[in-house]
Amino acid sequence: MSKRELSRRGVLKTGALGGAGLALPTIFTASSAAAFTNEPTGGTVTLGFNVPQTGPYADEGADELRAYQLAVEHLNGGGDGGMMNTFSSKTLQGNGILGKKVEFVTGDTQTKSDAARASAKSMIEKDGAVMITGGSSSGVAIAVQGLCQEAGVIFMAGLTHSNDTTGKDKKANGFRHFFNGFMSGAALAPVLKNLYGTDRTAYHLTADYTWGWTQEESIAAATEALGWNTINKVRTPLAATDFSSYIAPVLNSGADVLVLNHYGGNMVNSLTNAVQFGLRDKVVNGKNFEIVVPLYSRLMAKGAGANVKGIHGSTNWHWSLQDEGSKAFVRSFGTKYGFPPSQAAHTVYCQTLLYADAVARAGSFNPCAVAEALEGFEFDGLGNGHTLYRAEDHQCFKDVLVVRGKENPTSEFDLLEVVEVTPAAQVTYAPDHPMFAGGTLGSCNPGA
């Protein structure tokens, strides 16, 4: 194999593999012995990491790749083991997955659904990937999840916050560790009520794709239930970089809150434009004008700089958490890369470990055996406390964080502070909730 091919396949030279032998499988199904797509037959197994390496979410994608490489290193017995040491499931031994050394291939989703599907298809058909993971866009996640269902491989979603991913577009072969728009609304609304009261008028700017739509619906419903009025909802193109023309109408709208249903570079640019237009200095309806960012990340805060100070939002995880799992991950990631991980990095690292653990517990790479191992799985030690992968929709339920931009950050990484840890019970909803209706999970597809 050429050096170029070795590099593309992501083979990590981690030295001798540690571990004390294979763990005994805890789940046995009739499907475990059946043929399935890309069944590993040699001494290695290939995972496909499909992330935005270009486009508006490229910063998130870069951190995802760092975390994926760290997870592979840990699975193969390298490094300090990270959250493998704190994970409540003790199946992983640092000897790869079921004794097979983990290799990986990567692709660039470009934050475009067609490009992401083509990249995932290539990894499955040409590279023999037995699992696909990654992405920082719900449009991408839904497209790739559908492809993986058709191809008969497991999809471990990366950053996808749309309700639809585990709602109308849920698939039996897909699993989501990230939280969703409904959860952001449920966590944020009580905090916003305490901060800004119940008599507020909101104006929404919304990324025009599945995530933006469901985030807008979720936060509007949650705030309107408090008594807020939604005066306008305006959709913006995902490819937009200058939001001045969208911010200007807010000034004369009568709104006293701007909700930015934007993520990544979109949020950085729209928030910057809003501050440049002086919105944060205005008094409207006798109230100080406020800006809310329902979905936050440290990488976004870094991009927006001082503009994030005092602005509230929600996030899936933050490097300042003091549980043992979070501390172990921050230590491993920081040692390797020299800075703390983002929520994107945390999410995909967890997804890689969770997939490997499910394979080990099932005693098989068969996607249907893996799905069975993940459905209803409850665990701890990966950050965010006790966590459940609900069998009915493959949505992960755990604590959600409400954060705000720090007024006096101590470093370029210390930009957000956690103001509320919302318990999982507060953000849990019924599987047939109207915001998640319209789709069926269907049956697992093992493929070939």
C-alpha positions as a Python dict, from the first residue, in 0.01 Angstrom:
ca = {
    (1, 'M'): (0, 0, 0),
    (2, 'S'): (141, 342, -94),
    (3, 'K'): (227, 609, 162),
    (4, 'R'): (-52, 822, 16),
    (5, 'E'): (-302, 540, 62),
    (6, 'L'): (-182, 477, 416),
    (7, 'S'): (-224, 846, 495),
    (8, 'R'): (-572, 859, 343),
    (9, 'R'): (-680, 553, 535),
    (10, 'G'): (-561, 713, 858),
    (11, 'V'): (-358, 421, 993),
    (12, 'L'): (-219, 531, 1329),
    (13, 'K'): (120, 399, 1436),
    (14, 'T'): (46, 360, 1806),
    (15, 'G'): (281, 76, 1885),
    (16, 'A'): (192, -249, 2054),
    (17, 'L'): (-171, -288, 2150),
    (18, 'G'): (-254, -311, 2517),
    (19, 'G'): (-545, -485, 2685),
    (20, 'A'): (-618, -809, 2855),
    (21, 'G'): (-789, -995, 2572),
    (22, 'L'): (-1139, -977, 2431),
    (23, 'A'): (-1435, -910, 2656),
    (24, 'L'): (-1705, -1174, 2646),
    (25, 'P'): (-2003, -1062, 2437),
    (26, 'T'): (-2311, -981, 2638),
    (27, 'I'): (-2563, -972, 2354),
    (28, 'F'): (-2636, -1253, 2113),
    (29, 'T'): (-2883, -1230, 1826),
    (30, 'A'): (-2967, -1450, 1532),
    (31, 'S'): (-2855, -1172, 1299),
    (32, 'S'): (-2503, -1174, 1443),
    (33, 'A'): (-2403, -1468, 1225),
    (34, 'A'): (-2562, -1333, 904),
    (35, 'A'): (-2370, -1164, 624),
    (36, 'F'): (-2360, -786, 642),
    (37, 'T'): (-2204, -489, 466),
    (38, 'N'): (-1826, -463, 493),
    (39, 'E'): (-1783, -742, 746),
    (40, 'P'): (-1418, -714, 861),
    (41, 'T'): (-1228, -1027, 764),
    (42, 'G'): (-866, -936, 842),
    (43, 'G'): (-687, -786, 1137),
    (44, 'T'): (-825, -435, 1091),
    (45, 'V'): (-1160, -255, 1085),
    (46, 'T'): (-1223, 74, 903),
    (47, 'L'): (-1436, 361, 1032),
    (48, 'G'): (-1547, 654, 815),
    (49, 'F'): (-1510, 1007, 954),
    (50, 'N'): (-1717, 1244, 740),
    (51, 'V'): (-1674, 1605, 856),
    (52, 'P'): (-1693, 1960, 717),
    (53, 'Q'): (-1334, 2040, 622),
    (54, 'T'): (-1450, 2339, 416),
    (55, 'G'): (-1756, 2564, 438),
    (56, 'P'): (-1923, 2757, 724),
    (57, 'Y'): (-1879, 2478, 980),
    (58, 'A'): (-1515, 2396, 899),
    (59, 'D'): (-1389, 2497, 1246),
    (60, 'E'): (-1618, 2239, 1401),
    (61, 'G'): (-1502, 1980, 1149),
    (62, 'A'): (-1136, 2038, 1229),
    (63, 'D'): (-1198, 1977, 1599),
    (64, 'E'): (-1404, 1670, 1518),
    (65, 'L'): (-1114, 1520, 1325),
    (66, 'R'): (-881, 1584, 1618),
    (67, 'A'): (-1118, 1401, 1851),
    (68, 'Y'): (-1169, 1111, 1611),
    (69, 'Q'): (-794, 1060, 1585),
    (70, 'L'): (-765, 1069, 1964),
    (71, 'A'): (-1045, 813, 2000),
    (72, 'V'): (-877, 579, 1752),
    (73, 'E'): (-548, 618, 1939),
    (74, 'H'): (-718, 523, 2265),
    (75, 'L'): (-907, 231, 2114),
    (76, 'N'): (-581, 95, 1975),
    (77, 'G'): (-411, 115, 2315),
    (78, 'G'): (-220, 441, 2273),
    (79, 'G'): (-217, 750, 2491),
    (80, 'D'): (-368, 759, 2838),
    (81, 'G'): (-700, 599, 2743),
    (82, 'G'): (-905, 914, 2801),
    (83, 'M'): (-1268, 848, 2883),
    (84, 'M'): (-1224, 475, 2833),
    (85, 'N'): (-1105, 489, 3195),
    (86, 'T'): (-1419, 663, 3323),
    (87, 'F'): (-1683, 504, 3096),
    (88, 'S'): (-1919, 296, 3310),
    (89, 'S'): (-1909, 17, 3053),
    (90, 'K'): (-1578, -164, 3101),
    (91, 'T'): (-1586, -369, 2780),
    (92, 'L'): (-1320, -185, 2581),
    (93, 'Q'): (-970, -320, 2642),
    (94, 'G'): (-743, -95, 2433),
    (95, 'N'): (-689, -374, 2178),
    (96, 'G'): (-887, -219, 1895),
    (97, 'I'): (-1245, -337, 1844),
    (98, 'L'): (-1296, -709, 1897),
    (99, 'G'): (-919, -742, 1867),
    (100, 'K'): (-904, -569, 1527),
    (101, 'K'): (-686, -261, 1491),
    (102, 'V'): (-892, 46, 1411),
    (103, 'E'): (-815, 235, 1089),
    (104, 'F'): (-1007, 526, 945),
    (105, 'V'): (-1077, 721, 630),
    (106, 'T'): (-1194, 1080, 611),
    (107, 'G'): (-1419, 1283, 384),
    (108, 'D'): (-1522, 1646, 343),
    (109, 'T'): (-1896, 1707, 371),
    (110, 'Q'): (-1848, 2072, 265),
    (111, 'T'): (-2162, 2129, 479),
    (112, 'K'): (-2354, 2016, 170),
    (113, 'S'): (-2589, 1717, 172),
    (114, 'D'): (-2497, 1593, -177),
    (115, 'A'): (-2124, 1615, -110),
    (116, 'A'): (-2165, 1442, 225),
    (117, 'R'): (-2363, 1154, 74),
    (118, 'A'): (-2107, 1111, -203),
    (119, 'S'): (-1824, 1110, 48),
    (120, 'A'): (-1996, 857, 275),
    (121, 'K'): (-2087, 638, -23),
    (122, 'S'): (-1724, 630, -131),
    (123, 'M'): (-1606, 538, 218),
    (124, 'I'): (-1855, 252, 236),
    (125, 'E'): (-1811, 115, -117),
    (126, 'K'): (-1442, 182, -185),
    (127, 'D'): (-1284, 185, 159),
    (128, 'G'): (-1497, -76, 332),
    (129, 'A'): (-1608, 145, 623),
    (130, 'V'): (-1830, -51, 860),
    (131, 'M'): (-1953, 264, 1038),
    (132, 'I'): (-1992, 627, 930),
    (133, 'T'): (-1986, 916, 1174),
    (134, 'G'): (-1942, 1292, 1172),
    (135, 'G'): (-2095, 1605, 1032),
    (136, 'S'): (-2179, 1946, 1180),
    (137, 'S'): (-2502, 2013, 994),
    (138, 'S'): (-2841, 1850, 1037),
    (139, 'G'): (-2903, 1862, 663),
    (140, 'V'): (-2587, 1660, 617),
    (141, 'A'): (-2667, 1424, 905),
    (142, 'I'): (-3015, 1344, 775),
    (143, 'A'): (-2884, 1282, 422),
    (144, 'V'): (-2601, 1057, 538),
    (145, 'Q'): (-2821, 877, 789),
    (146, 'G'): (-3056, 786, 505),
    (147, 'L'): (-2765, 662, 295),
    (148, 'C'): (-2632, 447, 581),
    (149, 'Q'): (-2978, 297, 630),
    (150, 'E'): (-2986, 201, 263),
    (151, 'A'): (-2627, 70, 264),
    (152, 'G'): (-2660, -134, 582),
    (153, 'V'): (-2405, 36, 806),
    (154, 'I'): (-2438, 215, 1140),
    (155, 'F'): (-2445, 595, 1141),
    (156, 'M'): (-2324, 759, 1462),
    (157, 'A'): (-2432, 1120, 1412),
    (158, 'G'): (-2196, 1406, 1494),
    (159, 'L'): (-2331, 1757, 1546),
    (160, 'T'): (-2694, 1750, 1441),
    (161, 'H'): (-2939, 1958, 1644),
    (162, 'S'): (-3252, 1940, 1426),
    (163, 'N'): (-3552, 1772, 1583),
    (164, 'D'): (-3599, 1587, 1256),
    (165, 'T'): (-3283, 1374, 1290),
    (166, 'T'): (-3453, 1159, 1552),
    (167, 'G'): (-3801, 1277, 1458),
    (168, 'K'): (-3958, 1249, 1114),
    (169, 'D'): (-3625, 1146, 957),
    (170, 'K'): (-3512, 892, 1218),
    (171, 'K'): (-3365, 563, 1096),
    (172, 'A'): (-3301, 230, 1265),
    (173, 'N'): (-2934, 237, 1164),
    (174, 'G'): (-2879, 590, 1303),
    (175, 'F'): (-2799, 709, 1657),
    (176, 'R'): (-2759, 1062, 1795),
    (177, 'H'): (-2552, 1159, 2101),
    (178, 'F'): (-2605, 1534, 2053),
    (179, 'F'): (-2908, 1713, 2200),
    (180, 'N'): (-3173, 1883, 1983),
    (181, 'G'): (-3374, 2201, 1928),
    (182, 'F'): (-3656, 2100, 2160),
    (183, 'M'): (-3406, 2039, 2440),
    (184, 'S'): (-3249, 2382, 2386),
    (185, 'G'): (-3589, 2546, 2417),
    (186, 'A'): (-3680, 2348, 2727),
    (187, 'A'): (-3351, 2434, 2896),
    (188, 'L'): (-3331, 2799, 2791),
    (189, 'A'): (-3689, 2917, 2845),
    (190, 'P'): (-3688, 2914, 3229),
    (191, 'V'): (-3354, 3098, 3235),
    (192, 'L'): (-3477, 3360, 2986),
    (193, 'K'): (-3793, 3410, 3193),
    (194, 'N'): (-3589, 3478, 3505),
    (195, 'L'): (-3355, 3714, 3320),
    (196, 'Y'): (-3587, 3907, 3092),
    (197, 'G'): (-3941, 3848, 3219),
    (198, 'T'): (-4253, 3727, 3037),
    (199, 'D'): (-4341, 4043, 2842),
    (200, 'R'): (-4103, 4030, 2549),
    (201, 'T'): (-4122, 4065, 2170),
    (202, 'A'): (-3887, 3841, 1971),
    (203, 'Y'): (-3754, 3862, 1616),
    (204, 'H'): (-3600, 3544, 1471),
    (205, 'L'): (-3326, 3514, 1210),
    (206, 'T'): (-3304, 3152, 1105),
    (207, 'A'): (-3068, 2943, 895),
    (208, 'D'): (-3283, 2817, 609),
    (209, 'Y'): (-3254, 2440, 645),
    (210, 'T'): (-3387, 2164, 869),
    (211, 'W'): (-3191, 2261, 1180),
    (212, 'G'): (-3286, 2628, 1164),
    (213, 'W'): (-3651, 2548, 1105),
    (214, 'T'): (-3686, 2314, 1402),
    (215, 'Q'): (-3472, 2530, 1631),
    (216, 'E'): (-3691, 2829, 1547),
    (217, 'E'): (-4005, 2627, 1611),
    (218, 'S'): (-3869, 2497, 1942),
    (219, 'I'): (-3746, 2824, 2091),
    (220, 'A'): (-4053, 3016, 1969),
    (221, 'A'): (-4288, 2762, 2127),
    (222, 'A'): (-4095, 2757, 2454),
    (223, 'T'): (-4082, 3137, 2485),
    (224, 'E'): (-4440, 3193, 2367),
    (225, 'A'): (-4550, 2954, 2642),
    (226, 'L'): (-4395, 3207, 2884),
    (227, 'G'): (-4595, 3492, 2732),
    (228, 'W'): (-4345, 3621, 2475),
    (229, 'N'): (-4470, 3747, 2139),
    (230, 'T'): (-4294, 3643, 1819),
    (231, 'I'): (-4312, 3939, 1583),
    (232, 'N'): (-4124, 3799, 1283),
    (233, 'K'): (-3934, 3496, 1154),
    (234, 'V'): (-3690, 3554, 869),
    (235, 'R'): (-3497, 3277, 692),
    (236, 'T'): (-3136, 3335, 587),
    (237, 'P'): (-2923, 3132, 338),
    (238, 'L'): (-2670, 2894, 490),
    (239, 'A'): (-2408, 3036, 253),
    (240, 'A'): (-2462, 3395, 373),
    (241, 'T'): (-2161, 3577, 518),
    (242, 'D'): (-2300, 3931, 555),
    (243, 'F'): (-2624, 3963, 750),
    (244, 'S'): (-2651, 4343, 745),
    (245, 'S'): (-2958, 4341, 521),
    (246, 'Y'): (-3129, 4104, 764),
    (247, 'I'): (-3031, 4297, 1077),
    (248, 'A'): (-3143, 4642, 955),
    (249, 'P'): (-3520, 4564, 959),
    (250, 'V'): (-3496, 4452, 1324),
    (251, 'L'): (-3428, 4812, 1428),
    (252, 'N'): (-3779, 4932, 1341),
    (253, 'S'): (-3969, 4610, 1405),
    (254, 'G'): (-4071, 4676, 1764),
    (255, 'A'): (-3879, 4369, 1880),
    (256, 'D'): (-3677, 4385, 2201),
    (257, 'V'): (-3511, 4042, 2162),
    (258, 'L'): (-3324, 3905, 1861),
    (259, 'V'): (-3301, 3526, 1843),
    (260, 'L'): (-3017, 3409, 1619),
    (261, 'N'): (-3098, 3057, 1502),
    (262, 'H'): (-2754, 3041, 1341),
    (263, 'Y'): (-2452, 2820, 1401),
    (264, 'G'): (-2081, 2824, 1325),
    (265, 'G'): (-1960, 3098, 1093),
    (266, 'N'): (-2321, 3210, 1034),
    (267, 'M'): (-2364, 3295, 1401),
    (268, 'V'): (-2026, 3467, 1421),
    (269, 'N'): (-2116, 3691, 1128),
    (270, 'S'): (-2479, 3763, 1221),
    (271, 'L'): (-2392, 3844, 1583),
    (272, 'T'): (-2107, 4068, 1470),
    (273, 'N'): (-2342, 4254, 1234),
    (274, 'A'): (-2604, 4289, 1509),
    (275, 'V'): (-2350, 4446, 1744),
    (276, 'Q'): (-2222, 4673, 1467),
    (277, 'F'): (-2578, 4799, 1418),
    (278, 'G'): (-2588, 4892, 1786),
    (279, 'L'): (-2865, 4654, 1887),
    (280, 'R'): (-2709, 4573, 2223),
    (281, 'D'): (-2709, 4942, 2318),
    (282, 'K'): (-3074, 5004, 2238),
    (283, 'V'): (-3374, 5035, 2469),
    (284, 'V'): (-3699, 4917, 2308),
    (285, 'N'): (-4042, 4900, 2473),
    (286, 'G'): (-3877, 5034, 2786),
    (287, 'K'): (-3643, 4733, 2803),
    (288, 'N'): (-3278, 4675, 2721),
    (289, 'F'): (-3251, 4500, 2386),
    (290, 'E'): (-3126, 4141, 2423),
    (291, 'I'): (-2979, 3880, 2187),
    (292, 'V'): (-3017, 3505, 2237),
    (293, 'V'): (-2815, 3231, 2064),
    (294, 'P'): (-3007, 2904, 2121),
    (295, 'L'): (-2716, 2679, 2016),
    (296, 'Y'): (-2370, 2785, 2133),
    (297, 'S'): (-2018, 2649, 2104),
    (298, 'R'): (-1677, 2761, 2229),
    (299, 'L'): (-1552, 2779, 1871),
    (300, 'M'): (-1833, 3019, 1784),
    (301, 'A'): (-1760, 3227, 2093),
    (302, 'K'): (-1395, 3249, 1991),
    (303, 'G'): (-1492, 3363, 1642),
    (304, 'A'): (-1730, 3630, 1771),
    (305, 'G'): (-1488, 3759, 2035),
    (306, 'A'): (-1612, 4025, 2275),
    (307, 'N'): (-1953, 4029, 2104),
    (308, 'V'): (-2060, 3719, 2301),
    (309, 'K'): (-2022, 3879, 2644),
    (310, 'G'): (-2339, 3831, 2846),
    (311, 'I'): (-2527, 3652, 2567),
    (312, 'H'): (-2708, 3334, 2671),
    (313, 'G'): (-2755, 3008, 2486),
    (314, 'S'): (-2738, 2632, 2530),
    (315, 'T'): (-2463, 2382, 2461),
    (316, 'N'): (-2421, 2006, 2467),
    (317, 'W'): (-2101, 1998, 2674),
    (318, 'H'): (-1828, 2233, 2797),
    (319, 'W'): (-1466, 2170, 2884),
    (320, 'S'): (-1502, 2334, 3227),
    (321, 'L'): (-1726, 2054, 3361),
    (322, 'Q'): (-1574, 1883, 3664),
    (323, 'D'): (-1705, 1529, 3634),
    (324, 'E'): (-1435, 1265, 3602),
    (325, 'G'): (-1515, 1183, 3239),
    (326, 'S'): (-1497, 1544, 3124),
    (327, 'K'): (-1172, 1602, 3313),
    (328, 'A'): (-1017, 1289, 3162),
    (329, 'F'): (-1114, 1396, 2809),
    (330, 'V'): (-992, 1754, 2852),
    (331, 'R'): (-661, 1623, 2988),
    (332, 'S'): (-611, 1381, 2697),
    (333, 'F'): (-716, 1626, 2428),
    (334, 'G'): (-518, 1913, 2581),
    (335, 'T'): (-204, 1703, 2611),
    (336, 'K'): (-224, 1602, 2245),
    (337, 'Y'): (-331, 1931, 2090),
    (338, 'G'): (-242, 2207, 2337),
    (339, 'F'): (-590, 2349, 2393),
    (340, 'P'): (-926, 2233, 2533),
    (341, 'P'): (-1179, 2046, 2318),
    (342, 'S'): (-1505, 2185, 2185),
    (343, 'Q'): (-1849, 2030, 2219),
    (344, 'A'): (-1800, 1904, 1862),
    (345, 'A'): (-1487, 1717, 1968),
    (346, 'H'): (-1657, 1575, 2277),
    (347, 'T'): (-1961, 1453, 2085),
    (348, 'V'): (-1773, 1262, 1817),
    (349, 'Y'): (-1518, 1116, 2060),
    (350, 'C'): (-1810, 976, 2261),
    (351, 'Q'): (-1978, 842, 1947),
    (352, 'T'): (-1664, 654, 1849),
    (353, 'L'): (-1630, 494, 2193),
    (354, 'L'): (-2001, 414, 2208),
    (355, 'Y'): (-1991, 239, 1873),
    (356, 'A'): (-1682, 36, 1967),
    (357, 'D'): (-1835, -55, 2301),
    (358, 'A'): (-2161, -167, 2140),
    (359, 'V'): (-1968, -391, 1899),
    (360, 'A'): (-1776, -541, 2189),
    (361, 'R'): (-2089, -600, 2395),
    (362, 'A'): (-2266, -751, 2094),
    (363, 'G'): (-1965, -962, 1999),
    (364, 'S'): (-2026, -865, 1636),
    (365, 'F'): (-1982, -585, 1381),
    (366, 'N'): (-2323, -674, 1235),
    (367, 'P'): (-2510, -341, 1237),
    (368, 'C'): (-2827, -501, 1367),
    (369, 'A'): (-2642, -655, 1661),
    (370, 'V'): (-2478, -318, 1725),
    (371, 'A'): (-2814, -140, 1710),
    (372, 'E'): (-2960, -387, 1955),
    (373, 'A'): (-2670, -318, 2194),
    (374, 'L'): (-2725, 58, 2172),
    (375, 'E'): (-3104, 63, 2205),
    (376, 'G'): (-3204, 137, 2561),
    (377, 'F'): (-2837, 152, 2667),
    (378, 'E'): (-2779, 349, 2986),
    (379, 'F'): (-2434, 463, 3089),
    (380, 'D'): (-2225, 721, 3273),
    (381, 'G'): (-1870, 849, 3272),
    (382, 'L'): (-1867, 1025, 2933),
    (383, 'G'): (-1964, 1370, 3061),
    (384, 'N'): (-2316, 1511, 3114),
    (385, 'G'): (-2400, 1254, 3383),
    (386, 'H'): (-2633, 958, 3348),
    (387, 'T'): (-2725, 907, 2982),
    (388, 'L'): (-2984, 701, 2794),
    (389, 'Y'): (-3003, 601, 2428),
    (390, 'R'): (-3380, 568, 2394),
    (391, 'A'): (-3485, 262, 2196),
    (392, 'E'): (-3794, 423, 2041),
    (393, 'D'): (-3609, 692, 1844),
    (394, 'H'): (-3234, 646, 1908),
    (395, 'Q'): (-3215, 988, 2074),
    (396, 'C'): (-2970, 1040, 2359),
    (397, 'F'): (-3107, 1195, 2680),
    (398, 'K'): (-2872, 1365, 2925),
    (399, 'D'): (-2825, 1694, 3108),
    (400, 'V'): (-2821, 2012, 2895),
    (401, 'L'): (-2608, 2318, 2972),
    (402, 'V'): (-2721, 2681, 2961),
    (403, 'V'): (-2421, 2909, 2912),
    (404, 'R'): (-2342, 3276, 2864),
    (405, 'G'): (-2050, 3467, 2721),
    (406, 'K'): (-1803, 3557, 2996),
    (407, 'E'): (-1765, 3924, 3080),
    (408, 'N'): (-1404, 3882, 3189),
    (409, 'P'): (-1248, 3583, 3013),
    (410, 'T'): (-907, 3472, 3137),
    (411, 'S'): (-791, 3324, 2805),
    (412, 'E'): (-895, 3274, 2445),
    (413, 'F'): (-1056, 2945, 2550),
    (414, 'D'): (-1231, 3067, 2867),
    (415, 'L'): (-1514, 3240, 2683),
    (416, 'L'): (-1830, 3072, 2811),
    (417, 'E'): (-1952, 2999, 3161),
    (418, 'V'): (-2212, 2744, 3262),
    (419, 'V'): (-2503, 2915, 3439),
    (420, 'E'): (-2743, 2621, 3457),
    (421, 'V'): (-2715, 2245, 3432),
    (422, 'T'): (-3063, 2143, 3319),
    (423, 'P'): (-3144, 1787, 3431),
    (424, 'A'): (-3229, 1534, 3163),
    (425, 'A'): (-3582, 1495, 3304),
    (426, 'Q'): (-3660, 1859, 3219),
    (427, 'V'): (-3570, 1817, 2852),
    (428, 'T'): (-3718, 1470, 2798),
    (429, 'Y'): (-4027, 1442, 2579),
    (430, 'A'): (-4255, 1160, 2467),
    (431, 'P'): (-4151, 971, 2151),
    (432, 'D'): (-4475, 1081, 1984),
    (433, 'H'): (-4436, 1451, 2067),
    (434, 'P'): (-4582, 1660, 1780),
    (435, 'M'): (-4246, 1820, 1699),
    (436, 'F'): (-4103, 1473, 1634),
    (437, 'A'): (-4398, 1315, 1454),
    (438, 'G'): (-4423, 1198, 1096),
    (439, 'G'): (-4155, 933, 1067),
    (440, 'T'): (-4102, 572, 1163),
    (441, 'L'): (-3780, 418, 1288),
    (442, 'G'): (-3823, 115, 1065),
    (443, 'S'): (-3610, -197, 1086),
    (444, 'C'): (-3234, -228, 1100),
    (445, 'N'): (-3074, -304, 766),
    (446, 'P'): (-2763, -525, 778),
    (447, 'G'): (-2697, -469, 410),
    (448, 'A'): (-2518, -739, 213),
}
